[in-house]
Amino acid sequence: MNKTIYMDYAATTYTKREVVGEMLPYFTENFGNPSSIYSLSRVTKKAIDVSRDRVAKALNADSSEIYFTGSGSEADNWAIKGVALANRKKGNHIITTKIEHHAVLHTCEYLEKNGFEVTYLPVDKEGFISLEALKAAIKDTTILVSVMFANNEIGTIQPIKEIGKICRERKILFHTDAVQAIGNIPIDVKDMNIDLLSLAGHKFYGPKGVGALYIRKGVRIDNLIHGGGQERARRAGTENVAGVVGLGKAIELATANIEEKNAKLIALRDKLIEGLLKVPYTRLNGPKGNKRLPGNVNVCFEFIEGESVLLLLDDAGICASSGSACTSGALDPSHVLLAIGLPHEIAHGSLRLSLGEGNTEGEVDYVLEVIPNIVKRLRDMSPLWESVVKKGGSSNV
Ligand SMILES: *Cc1c(COP(=O)(O)O)cnc(C)c1O
């Protein structure tokens, strides 16, 4: 088999041809700077407006509440730093979780070094926060709660509407990193009591290097990028017009018939999970069922290293990840797997396969043929495994 099997859609997706098609004229003939006044520029300004409307519609927001950014990470940074700095007089306390993406976690750590106090909520074995723990963590000085919609490593979908309700009742701003949720879960920012929401084009078949932040009307937030008057004077920098156009087209496609797309992904996901769990000493990370992202599979194979599995999978033409794209290559086990209570040695044996629109049942079958052999090969070389086999196969963890 020489065709590449891509199962790392949570790291990034391809850009759909249809999306690229809409983008192309904005590199070539429609290249005017949207801030200029001639008609060449009115075309690009109009294209950005159309895209803004599409994002607003996908979230049930108003177009005036959508701001384009250079990435999902920038949207997260802006939401958290911007709210923290603009509301400093009210308080300096922020609540988030231990399993956020680094774009949120490292931003919070930065704020801690600059006079803010941050509470990192723990999660249970499946990765859910406790609403009671959230309520208990709120103080008079709490200005912001930031909880991700769905986790990029283990697929856990948080009770966002309930979290939003608690924050709204206490008059605390609520931000959610919805980068993994867009296109997988229907989102209504009004119904879900969301004040700020981050998204990124390249996680839903749009281009890389473009994201957006929803900021509910009336939310106090400082600018992150200072300069010209773009994005209604809130985010400086000449617009990535083609990128914005691509993001708008992609979100329109991603939020159409979610149910139908999910049914296909869930069937593939559950087949993959079931097959992988037949490998001895394998555990599933994250929940089962409809509180798990439709395309997410994350397992730990005990007694081996996730990185070694990835290399052998690559030899077999399969693209996967050992956790998040940002941490693979690092020797530290995933902070998410540690937060759900896995010991270091088991967290090291993790494999994430994230499915998307390009995957087929045939590919799942092939992967299920290849993986058990890889795991066996690696275990046969593992001294830990040898001691387990000698002991008669009882796991000590
Ligand atoms: C990918 C991702 C990000 C970062 O988005 P970029 O556009 O790559 O900066 C943030 N949060 C989550 C949950 C992600 O999966």
The ligand as an ORCA input file, in Angstrom:
! r2SCAN-3c Opt
* xyz 0 1
  C      -5.293     23.682     16.915
  C      -5.838     24.230     18.183
  C      -5.524     25.534     18.609
  C      -4.541     26.401     17.885
  O      -5.000     26.854     16.645
  P      -3.915     27.407     15.610
  O      -4.736     27.972     14.500
  O      -3.110     26.229     15.198
  O      -3.123     28.437     16.304
  C      -6.099     25.983     19.765
  N      -6.941     25.225     20.478
  C      -7.265     23.975     20.110
  C      -8.220     23.188     20.932
  C      -6.723     23.429     18.954
  O      -7.028     22.178     18.596
*
